[in-house]
Amino acid sequence: MADNLRDVEKRVSEMFAAYLDNDIEITTSLDLLEDVALASVQVMEVIVGIDDHYDVVIELDALASVRTIGQLALIVESKLADG
């Protein structure tokens, strides 16, 4: 059974949680550029983790417009729907 958007949002949030301070509330609207200061290598580690977990490939150009966890989850969900 394919993951729905809510499942993807939850998993992506969990992956980012490993890199964030405990006092940061993780929501789908969390702005990865404004609200947290992750190093680019940390973001890429999460992307690789997502690629591996869902067996998808997220192209770097698709990430250019991503600012929130919710936006990233939408990309993942779209990749899953495309099969």
C-alpha positions as CSV (number, residue, x, y, z in Angstrom):
1,M,0.0,0.0,0.0
2,A,1.4,3.4,-1.0
3,D,2.1,6.0,1.7
4,N,-0.4,8.9,1.7
5,L,0.7,12.5,2.1
6,R,0.2,12.5,5.9
7,D,2.4,9.4,6.3
8,V,5.1,11.0,4.1
9,E,4.9,14.2,6.1
10,K,5.4,12.3,9.3
11,R,8.4,10.3,8.1
12,V,10.1,13.4,6.5
13,S,9.5,15.3,9.8
14,E,11.1,12.4,11.7
15,M,14.1,12.4,9.5
16,F,14.7,16.1,10.0
17,A,14.1,15.8,13.8
18,A,17.4,14.0,14.1
19,Y,19.2,17.3,13.1
20,L,17.0,19.8,15.0
21,D,17.1,21.1,18.6
22,N,14.4,19.5,20.8
23,D,12.9,22.9,21.4
24,I,11.9,23.4,17.7
25,E,8.4,22.4,17.0
26,I,8.4,20.3,13.8
27,T,5.4,21.0,11.6
28,T,4.8,20.8,7.8
29,S,5.1,24.5,7.6
30,L,8.5,24.6,9.3
31,D,10.7,26.7,7.0
32,L,14.0,25.0,6.6
33,L,15.7,28.2,5.6
34,E,14.2,30.7,8.0
35,D,13.3,28.6,11.1
36,V,16.3,26.3,11.3
37,A,20.0,26.6,10.3
38,L,20.9,23.3,8.8
39,A,24.1,22.8,7.0
40,S,23.7,21.8,3.4
41,V,25.3,18.5,4.1
42,Q,22.7,17.8,6.7
43,V,19.9,18.6,4.3
44,M,21.5,16.3,1.7
45,E,21.8,13.5,4.3
46,V,18.0,13.7,4.9
47,I,17.4,13.8,1.1
48,V,19.5,10.6,0.7
49,G,17.6,9.0,3.6
50,I,14.3,9.9,1.9
51,D,15.6,8.5,-1.4
52,D,16.6,5.3,0.3
53,H,13.5,4.9,2.5
54,Y,11.0,5.4,-0.3
55,D,13.2,4.1,-3.2
56,V,12.8,7.3,-5.2
57,V,15.2,9.8,-6.6
58,I,14.6,13.5,-5.8
59,E,16.4,15.6,-8.3
60,L,18.4,18.6,-7.0
61,D,16.5,21.0,-9.3
62,A,13.3,19.9,-7.7
63,L,14.7,21.0,-4.3
64,A,15.4,24.6,-5.5
65,S,11.9,25.8,-4.6
66,V,11.5,23.7,-1.4
67,R,11.4,25.7,1.8
68,T,9.2,23.7,4.1
69,I,8.9,20.1,5.2
70,G,5.4,20.0,3.7
71,Q,6.7,21.0,0.3
72,L,9.3,18.3,0.4
73,A,6.7,15.8,1.4
74,L,4.6,16.8,-1.6
75,I,7.5,16.0,-3.9
76,V,8.0,12.6,-2.3
77,E,4.3,11.8,-2.4
78,S,4.2,12.8,-6.1
79,K,7.2,10.5,-6.9
80,L,5.4,7.7,-5.1
81,A,2.2,8.3,-7.0
82,D,4.1,8.2,-10.3
83,G,5.4,4.8,-9.3
